[in-house]
Amino acid sequence: LSPITFFDTVYQMYIFYKYIITDYNTLVNKKRGKFMKNLKKEIFSYITIIGLALLLAVNYYVFIIENNFAPAGINGIATMLQYKTGFSISYVSLIVNIPLCVLFFFLIEKGYGFKSLVFTLVYSFAYLQLQKSGFDFLQYNAGGHDTIFPVIISGVLSGIVAGFALKNNSSSGGMELISKIINVKRPNTNFFIIVFTINAIIALVSLFVYSDKGTVDYKPVALCITYCFVSNYVGNYIIKGTKTAYQFTVITEHPEEISEELTSILRHGVTKITAEGAYSHKNKTVLLCVVNNSQVADFSKIISKYDNTFSYCETVNETFG
């Protein structure tokens, strides 16, 4: 082996080693950057969830409790229980929502279940502290007159909380958790009918809970219906769920991975179409998938994980079959 050949071999090994180390460091930096980006996003998500839980506690303390009407869902039942027995909404929320969150955590999705649990704990303890704080001067008591104003305000705030909680892969508990479980286990079940039925029962019961002795007062029923309408409208507007469904068109270089996630997580079928880019003349795969309005955030979360992927959605007024 001549000296020239020897030094040439050493040089080639050095170049090879240099590129291996460089590629390795680049990969490590990319992973570290992605990890820090995801970490910041998760921290911001939890901060948002805590803020929403505090907002809901203030909403109930300031606008709902003093105006003698029952809002929607589990909290509506809790509100009537507190009115009749003095048993705090906070305790009802903890008793009902903690088992639901734990069930969701172990059987369906850990992230959603844990974030919903965080929301429940912050909301319950925040409301409990407000009850003990002596801040009664903050409460909006309409005194039976113009009660529509606190109902509208509380409905808007509850809709904001529900919409942004869902966008952060969380919920305020109660019927939202139950409907999510129904949607995952039985995706073809119309859980809106179930929610509507429960809220209708709550409105009917409030007719007797808030009526004075010997009289029947229909105002609590009207206020409950108004609250449900306002909160649902605002929440649906925030998550862009005013229509029945959305059709996503996805152009990607990762058709198999995305299709697998969509079918396994969202439990919706995916149609694959082979296409060619007009400018690049590269082969692409177009995916078509129709999801319901409560799964738009989940769909966007899946798509955002893949590079060289472009998608857009269209509103579907009705679906058949």
Secondary structure, 3 states (H helix, E strand, C coil): CCHHHHHHHHHHHHHHHHHHHHHHHHHHHHHHHHHHHHHHHHHHHHHHHHHHHHHHHHHHHHHHHHHCCCCCHHHHHHHHHHHHHCCCHHHHHHHHHHHHHHHHHHHCCHHHHHHHHHHHHHHHHHHHHHHHHCCHHHCCCCCCCCCHHHHHHHHHHHHHHHHHHHHCCCCCCCHHHHHHHHHHHCCCCCHHHHHHHHHHHHHHHHHHHCCCCCCCCCHHHHHHHHHHHHHHHHHHHHCCCCCCEEEEEEEECCHHHHHHHHHHHHCCCCEEEEEECCCCCCEEEEEEEEEEHHHHHHHHHHHCCCCCEEEEEEEECCCCC
